[in-house]
């Protein structure tokens, strides 16, 4: 049985966003599900628009999401000699030919065709045919190379998403496969790469459907069968437009910086065009175990940040607390708050607050009160820390100063202070929250206080 080999082949001409990275996730998952090989190929032949910064975001984003590649990254610009070798072979075998038609002549031809209500296309002026006399070669003109597309018949393939697709060869003109300066064109390079890398399945966006018949014809001209194709519907943004940088899409790595977990982003992206029954929340391991091409969606997926935050919240709840402690420590470090993630209280703090959070940034917002001064709002102080409750706060501070610093003893000190002053729990607990935590709402006050340094709690209570 042939080993499955898939590839992700981004162009580094703009920063990779979630819509792009889904085209990496599916071939990665398909390769992993079938003990196959996943290849990363950087299609950087657009030298003017390609940038190292964009390459870095691709590599960084894939590493963060755990989309590890087995081979590559290969760079097309480093394969130019190979492309030129195949171009030479195609010329020799009559699969390609030199075309000296200038850009001006091509434009004039197109204008005539449009005026005659014909589809604009190259008319084969320089295509060699038996008994045909070609025009004289103009002086000083560098030719392009064109592929001899088959005449008559159709290109047919069974797309794993779109079903059977058939395109008449008469709809396709002779494709330029090398420019006047000899540099090969995209559709040609893709075929040579897929051939050399023995790609068995091409899983990519449906903006490539129009390229596919041309690529299939080149494969067959070279004596090879094309891979299996699966063309994924577009990912739309929240406004229903194609997700793009121009329409506000963010870099993949921005989600890392905003406190999303890679497992959650992978889970969300997988569901944005593929399904396994009604399963909404699943692990990377479950995705790999379940993934196939038969359950890819045929309709465009629409990105919804609210749904992504919900998925992230579910993964946050399930995340190991020591792992969360490290991620929250990274978020706090960006704010200039240094903390030892190995401090066992960090993991316990994460455990206490993670059910209230959608991201590690929100978790860091909660945990900051343990590590830096808090400033209660004037409104909270006026509302909750009244003259009537200050004596009870002083009683509580005195009791807390003498207890073992654990939840049961803290709870007992609070109960005794409430009883001594004839109060109800919220009448004392809320002012304590305001003074110690800087906010009126928290989880159970004894659980929250236990995870503070005792001296910090006493200092903040002694303000009154």
C-alpha positions as CSV (number, residue, x, y, z in Angstrom):
1,X,0.0,0.0,0.0
2,X,1.4,3.4,-1.0
3,X,2.4,5.6,2.0
4,X,0.2,8.7,2.3
5,X,2.2,11.9,1.8
6,X,0.6,15.3,2.2
7,X,1.9,18.9,2.1
8,X,1.2,22.4,3.2
9,X,2.5,24.9,0.7
10,X,2.0,28.5,1.9
11,X,3.2,31.6,0.0
12,X,5.0,33.9,2.4
13,X,3.5,37.1,0.9
14,X,1.4,38.0,3.9
15,X,1.1,36.9,7.5
16,X,-0.6,33.6,8.0
17,X,-4.0,33.7,9.6
18,X,-6.5,31.1,10.9
19,X,-8.1,30.7,7.4
20,X,-4.7,29.8,5.9
21,X,-3.5,27.5,8.8
22,X,-6.6,25.3,8.4
23,X,-5.0,24.3,5.1
24,X,-2.1,23.0,7.2
25,X,-4.2,21.4,9.9
26,X,-6.2,19.0,7.6
27,X,-3.2,17.6,5.6
28,X,-1.3,17.3,8.9
29,X,-4.2,15.4,10.6
30,X,-4.7,13.2,7.5
31,X,-1.0,12.2,7.4
32,X,-1.0,11.6,11.2
33,X,-4.2,9.5,11.0
34,X,-2.7,7.3,8.4
35,X,0.9,7.0,9.6
36,X,1.8,9.1,6.6
37,X,4.3,11.9,6.0
38,X,3.5,15.6,6.3
39,X,5.7,18.0,4.2
40,X,6.1,21.8,4.6
41,X,6.9,23.6,1.4
42,X,7.3,27.4,1.1
43,X,6.2,28.7,-2.3
44,X,8.4,31.8,-2.4
45,X,8.8,32.4,-6.1
46,X,7.0,35.8,-5.8
47,X,10.3,37.4,-4.7
48,X,9.0,40.9,-4.5
49,X,6.1,40.1,-2.1
50,X,7.7,37.3,-0.1
51,X,9.3,38.1,3.2
52,X,11.4,36.4,5.9
53,X,9.0,37.8,8.5
54,X,6.1,36.0,6.8
55,X,8.1,32.8,6.8
56,X,8.9,33.2,10.5
57,X,5.2,33.6,11.3
58,X,4.4,30.4,9.3
59,X,7.1,28.4,11.2
60,X,6.2,29.9,14.6
61,X,2.5,29.5,14.1
62,X,2.8,25.8,13.1
63,X,5.2,25.1,16.0
64,X,2.8,26.7,18.5
65,X,-0.1,24.7,17.2
66,X,1.9,21.5,17.2
67,X,1.6,20.9,13.4
68,X,5.0,19.3,13.1
69,X,6.3,18.5,9.7
70,X,8.3,15.4,8.8
71,X,10.1,16.9,5.8
72,X,11.1,20.5,4.9
73,X,10.7,23.3,4.9
74,X,11.6,23.2,1.2
75,X,11.9,26.6,-0.5
76,X,10.9,26.8,-4.2
77,X,13.6,29.4,-4.8
78,X,16.2,26.8,-3.9
79,X,14.8,24.4,-6.5
80,X,15.3,26.5,-9.6
81,X,17.9,24.2,-11.2
82,X,15.4,21.3,-10.9
83,X,12.6,23.3,-12.5
84,X,14.9,24.3,-15.4
85,X,16.0,20.7,-15.8
86,X,12.3,19.6,-16.3
87,X,11.6,22.6,-18.5
88,X,14.5,21.5,-20.8
89,X,13.1,17.9,-20.9
90,X,9.7,19.1,-21.8
91,X,11.1,21.3,-24.6
92,X,13.0,18.3,-26.0
93,X,10.0,16.0,-25.8
94,X,7.7,18.5,-27.5
95,X,5.6,18.9,-24.4
96,X,6.4,22.6,-24.3
97,X,7.4,25.2,-26.9
98,X,8.8,28.7,-27.2
99,X,6.3,31.5,-27.8
100,X,7.5,34.9,-29.0
101,X,4.1,36.7,-28.8
102,X,4.7,40.1,-27.1
103,X,2.6,41.4,-24.3
104,X,1.2,44.1,-26.7
105,X,0.2,41.4,-29.2
106,X,-1.4,39.3,-26.5
107,X,-3.4,42.4,-25.3
108,X,-4.5,43.2,-28.8
109,X,-5.6,39.5,-29.4
110,X,-7.6,39.6,-26.1
111,X,-9.3,42.9,-27.1
112,X,-10.3,41.4,-30.5
113,X,-11.7,38.2,-28.8
114,X,-13.7,40.2,-26.3
115,X,-15.1,42.5,-29.0
116,X,-16.2,39.3,-30.8
117,X,-17.7,38.0,-27.6
118,X,-15.2,35.1,-27.4
119,X,-13.4,33.9,-24.3
120,X,-10.0,35.6,-24.2
121,X,-7.3,33.1,-24.6
122,X,-4.0,32.5,-26.3
123,X,-4.6,31.4,-29.9
124,X,-1.7,29.0,-30.4
125,X,0.2,31.2,-32.9
126,X,3.6,29.7,-31.9
127,X,2.3,26.2,-31.2
128,X,4.1,23.8,-33.5
129,X,1.8,21.4,-35.5
130,X,2.6,19.0,-38.4
131,X,2.6,21.0,-41.6
132,X,2.3,24.4,-39.9
133,X,4.7,27.2,-40.7
134,X,5.6,29.3,-37.7
135,X,6.1,33.0,-37.9
136,X,9.7,34.2,-38.2
137,X,11.4,34.6,-34.8
138,X,11.6,38.3,-34.0
139,X,15.0,39.7,-33.1
140,X,15.9,40.6,-29.5
141,X,12.7,39.0,-28.0
142,X,13.0,36.5,-25.1
143,X,10.3,33.9,-25.5
144,X,8.1,32.5,-22.8
145,X,7.7,28.7,-22.6
146,X,4.1,27.4,-23.0
147,X,2.8,23.9,-22.2
148,X,1.1,22.0,-25.0
149,X,-2.3,21.5,-23.5
150,X,-4.2,18.5,-24.9
151,X,-6.8,19.4,-27.6
152,X,-10.3,17.9,-27.2
153,X,-11.5,15.7,-24.4
154,X,-11.9,16.7,-20.7
155,X,-10.0,16.8,-17.5
156,X,-11.9,14.9,-14.9
157,X,-11.2,14.3,-11.2
158,X,-13.2,13.1,-8.2
159,X,-12.6,15.8,-5.6
160,X,-12.9,14.5,-2.0
161,X,-14.9,17.6,-1.1
162,X,-16.6,18.8,-4.3
163,X,-17.3,15.5,-6.0
164,X,-16.8,14.9,-9.7
165,X,-15.4,17.9,-11.6
166,X,-15.0,17.9,-15.4
167,X,-13.4,20.7,-17.4
168,X,-13.2,20.6,-21.2
169,X,-9.7,21.0,-22.5
170,X,-11.0,23.4,-25.0
171,X,-11.6,25.8,-22.1
172,X,-7.8,25.8,-21.3
173,X,-5.3,27.5,-23.5
174,X,-1.5,26.7,-23.6
175,X,-0.3,27.8,-20.1
176,X,2.9,29.8,-19.8
177,X,5.2,27.7,-17.7
178,X,8.4,29.9,-17.9
179,X,8.7,33.6,-18.1
180,X,11.0,35.5,-20.6
181,X,13.8,35.5,-18.0
182,X,13.5,31.7,-17.7
183,X,11.9,31.7,-14.2
184,X,9.2,29.0,-14.0
185,X,5.6,29.9,-13.1
186,X,3.5,28.7,-10.1
187,X,1.4,26.0,-11.8
188,X,4.5,24.4,-13.2
189,X,6.5,24.5,-10.0
190,X,3.7,23.0,-8.0
191,X,3.5,19.9,-10.3
192,X,7.3,19.3,-10.2
193,X,7.3,19.7,-6.4
194,X,4.3,17.3,-6.0
195,X,6.0,14.8,-8.3
196,X,9.4,15.0,-6.7
197,X,7.9,14.8,-3.2
198,X,5.6,11.9,-4.1
199,X,2.6,13.8,-2.8
200,X,-0.5,11.4,-2.7
201,X,-3.1,13.8,-1.4
202,X,-3.4,17.6,-2.0
203,X,-5.7,19.2,0.5
204,X,-6.0,22.9,-0.1
205,X,-8.3,25.9,-0.5
206,X,-10.9,25.9,-3.2
207,X,-9.3,29.0,-4.7
208,X,-7.0,26.5,-6.4
209,X,-9.8,24.6,-8.2
210,X,-9.2,26.5,-11.4
211,X,-5.5,25.6,-11.3
212,X,-6.2,21.9,-10.9
213,X,-7.1,20.9,-14.5
214,X,-3.9,22.6,-15.8
215,X,-1.8,20.8,-13.2
216,X,-3.4,17.5,-13.9
217,X,-2.6,17.9,-17.6
218,X,1.0,18.6,-16.8
219,X,1.2,15.6,-14.5
220,X,-0.1,13.3,-17.3
221,X,2.2,14.9,-19.9
222,X,5.1,13.9,-17.7
223,X,3.7,10.4,-17.5
224,X,2.5,10.5,-14.0
225,X,-1.0,10.2,-12.4
226,X,-2.0,13.3,-10.3
227,X,-2.6,13.0,-6.5
228,X,-6.0,12.9,-4.9
229,X,-7.5,16.4,-4.5
230,X,-9.6,17.8,-1.7
231,X,-10.5,21.5,-2.2
232,X,-11.7,23.1,1.0
233,X,-14.4,25.7,1.1
234,X,-13.3,29.2,2.1
235,X,-13.2,30.4,5.7
236,X,-15.3,33.5,6.1
237,X,-14.9,36.2,8.7
238,X,-17.6,37.3,11.0
239,X,-19.0,39.7,8.4
240,X,-19.3,36.8,5.9
241,X,-16.3,38.0,3.7
242,X,-13.4,35.8,2.8
243,X,-11.0,35.8,5.8
244,X,-8.0,37.9,4.8
245,X,-5.6,40.3,6.4
246,X,-7.3,43.1,4.5
247,X,-10.6,42.2,6.2
248,X,-9.1,42.2,9.7
249,X,-7.8,38.7,10.1
250,X,-5.1,38.4,12.7
251,X,-1.8,36.5,12.6
252,X,-2.0,33.0,14.0
253,X,0.6,34.0,16.7
254,X,-1.7,36.8,17.9
255,X,-4.0,34.2,19.4
256,X,-1.1,32.7,21.4
257,X,-0.3,36.2,22.7
258,X,-4.0,36.8,23.5
259,X,-4.0,33.7,25.8
260,X,-5.6,31.0,23.6
261,X,-4.4,27.4,24.0
262,X,-3.0,25.7,20.9
263,X,-5.2,22.6,21.6
264,X,-8.3,24.8,21.6
265,X,-7.4,26.6,18.4
266,X,-6.7,23.2,16.7
267,X,-10.1,21.9,18.0
268,X,-11.9,25.0,16.8
269,X,-10.3,25.1,13.4
270,X,-10.9,21.4,12.8
271,X,-14.6,21.9,13.4
272,X,-14.6,24.9,11.0
273,X,-14.9,22.5,8.0
274,X,-14.9,18.9,9.3
275,X,-17.0,17.0,11.8
276,X,-17.1,13.9,13.9
277,X,-20.8,13.4,14.7
278,X,-21.8,16.0,17.2
279,X,-18.5,16.2,19.0
280,X,-17.6,19.8,19.8
281,X,-14.7,19.5,22.2
282,X,-11.9,17.0,21.5
283,X,-8.2,16.6,22.0
284,X,-5.5,16.6,19.3
285,X,-5.2,12.8,19.8
286,X,-9.0,12.3,19.2
287,X,-8.7,14.5,16.1
288,X,-6.0,12.3,14.7
289,X,-7.9,9.1,15.6
290,X,-11.1,10.3,13.9
291,X,-9.9,12.4,11.0
292,X,-10.8,11.4,7.4
293,X,-11.6,13.2,4.2
294,X,-15.1,11.9,4.0
295,X,-16.5,14.3,6.6
296,X,-15.1,17.5,5.2
297,X,-17.8,20.1,4.9
298,X,-18.9,21.4,1.5
299,X,-20.1,24.8,2.8
300,X,-17.8,27.7,3.8
301,X,-17.0,27.8,7.5
302,X,-17.6,31.1,9.3
303,X,-15.2,32.2,12.0
304,X,-16.8,33.2,15.3
305,X,-14.5,34.6,18.0
306,X,-17.2,34.1,20.6
307,X,-17.3,30.4,19.8
308,X,-13.5,30.2,19.8
309,X,-13.4,31.8,23.2
310,X,-16.0,29.2,24.4
311,X,-13.9,26.3,23.0
312,X,-10.8,27.8,24.7
313,X,-12.6,28.0,28.0
314,X,-13.5,24.3,27.8
315,X,-9.9,23.4,27.2
316,X,-8.7,25.8,29.9
317,X,-10.9,24.0,32.4
318,X,-9.4,20.6,31.4
319,X,-5.8,21.9,31.2
320,X,-3.3,20.6,33.8
321,X,-2.9,23.3,36.5
322,X,0.9,23.2,36.4
323,X,0.9,23.7,32.6
324,X,-1.5,26.7,33.1
325,X,0.8,28.1,35.8
326,X,3.6,28.2,33.3
327,X,1.4,29.9,30.6
328,X,0.1,32.5,33.1
329,X,3.6,33.2,34.3
330,X,4.5,34.1,30.7
331,X,1.5,36.4,30.5
332,X,2.4,38.1,33.8
333,X,6.1,38.5,32.7
334,X,4.8,40.6,29.7
335,X,3.4,43.0,32.4
336,X,6.7,43.1,34.3
337,X,5.4,40.8,37.0
338,X,8.0,38.1,37.7
339,X,6.8,34.9,39.3
340,X,8.1,31.4,39.7
341,X,5.7,29.1,37.8
342,X,7.0,26.2,40.0
343,X,5.6,27.9,43.1
344,X,2.9,25.3,44.0
345,X,0.5,28.2,44.9
346,X,0.5,29.2,41.2
347,X,-1.0,26.0,40.1
348,X,-3.6,26.1,42.9
349,X,-4.5,29.7,42.0
350,X,-5.0,28.6,38.4
351,X,-7.2,25.7,39.6
352,X,-9.3,28.2,41.7
353,X,-9.9,30.8,39.0
354,X,-9.8,28.9,35.6
355,X,-13.5,28.1,35.5
356,X,-14.2,31.9,35.4
357,X,-11.8,32.5,32.4
358,X,-11.8,32.1,28.7
359,X,-8.1,32.8,28.1
360,X,-4.8,32.8,30.0
361,X,-4.8,36.6,29.8
362,X,-8.0,36.6,31.8
363,X,-6.4,34.1,34.3
364,X,-3.4,36.4,34.6
365,X,-5.8,39.3,35.3
366,X,-7.1,37.4,38.3
367,X,-3.7,36.2,39.6
368,X,-2.1,39.6,39.3
369,X,-3.7,40.6,42.7
370,X,-1.5,38.0,44.4
371,X,1.7,39.5,43.0
372,X,1.2,43.3,42.9
373,X,-0.6,46.0,44.8
374,X,-4.3,46.4,44.1
375,X,-6.2,49.7,44.0
376,X,-9.9,49.3,44.9
377,X,-12.2,51.7,43.1
378,X,-13.5,54.6,45.1
379,X,-17.0,53.4,44.4
380,X,-16.4,49.9,45.9
381,X,-14.7,51.4,48.9
382,X,-17.6,53.8,49.5
383,X,-20.2,51.1,49.0
384,X,-18.7,48.2,50.9
385,X,-16.0,49.4,53.3
386,X,-18.3,51.5,55.5
387,X,-17.7,52.8,59.0
388,X,-20.2,50.2,60.2
389,X,-18.1,47.3,59.0
390,X,-14.6,48.6,59.8
391,X,-14.6,47.3,63.4
392,X,-15.4,43.8,62.1
393,X,-12.5,44.1,59.6
394,X,-10.2,45.1,62.5
395,X,-11.4,42.1,64.5
396,X,-10.8,39.8,61.5
397,X,-7.3,41.2,60.9
398,X,-6.4,40.5,64.6
399,X,-7.7,36.9,64.4
400,X,-6.0,36.2,61.0
401,X,-2.7,37.4,62.4
402,X,-2.6,34.5,64.9
403,X,-3.9,31.5,62.8
404,X,-2.2,28.8,60.8
405,X,-2.4,29.9,57.2
406,X,-4.8,27.4,55.8
407,X,-8.4,27.4,54.5
408,X,-10.1,25.9,57.6
409,X,-8.5,28.3,60.0
410,X,-9.2,31.3,57.8
411,X,-12.8,30.2,57.5
412,X,-13.1,29.9,61.3
413,X,-11.6,33.4,61.9
414,X,-14.1,34.9,59.4
415,X,-17.1,33.1,61.1
416,X,-16.0,34.2,64.6
417,X,-15.6,37.9,63.4
418,X,-19.1,37.7,61.8
419,X,-20.6,36.3,65.0
420,X,-18.8,38.9,67.2
421,X,-20.3,41.8,65.2
422,X,-23.7,40.3,64.4
423,X,-23.1,40.4,60.6
424,X,-24.0,38.0,57.7
425,X,-21.2,36.5,55.6
426,X,-21.5,38.9,52.6
427,X,-21.4,41.9,54.9
428,X,-17.8,41.0,55.9
429,X,-16.7,38.9,52.9
430,X,-17.3,41.6,50.3
431,X,-15.3,44.4,52.1
432,X,-12.5,41.9,52.6
433,X,-12.5,41.1,48.8
434,X,-12.5,44.8,48.0
435,X,-9.5,45.6,50.2
436,X,-7.4,42.4,49.6
437,X,-8.4,41.6,46.0
438,X,-9.3,45.0,44.6
439,X,-12.7,43.7,43.5
440,X,-16.1,42.8,45.0
441,X,-16.6,39.5,43.4
442,X,-14.3,36.4,43.8
443,X,-14.6,32.7,44.5
444,X,-15.1,31.6,48.1
445,X,-13.2,34.2,50.3
446,X,-11.4,31.6,52.5
447,X,-10.1,29.7,49.4
448,X,-8.9,33.0,47.8
449,X,-7.2,34.3,51.0
450,X,-5.4,31.0,51.6
451,X,-3.4,31.5,48.4
452,X,-2.1,34.9,49.4
453,X,1.0,35.6,51.4
454,X,-0.4,36.1,55.0
455,X,1.5,39.3,55.5
456,X,0.0,40.8,52.3
457,X,-3.6,40.1,53.5
458,X,-2.9,41.6,56.9
459,X,-1.3,44.7,55.4
460,X,-4.3,45.3,53.1
461,X,-6.8,44.8,55.9
462,X,-4.8,47.2,58.2
463,X,-5.5,50.0,55.8
464,X,-8.7,50.5,57.7
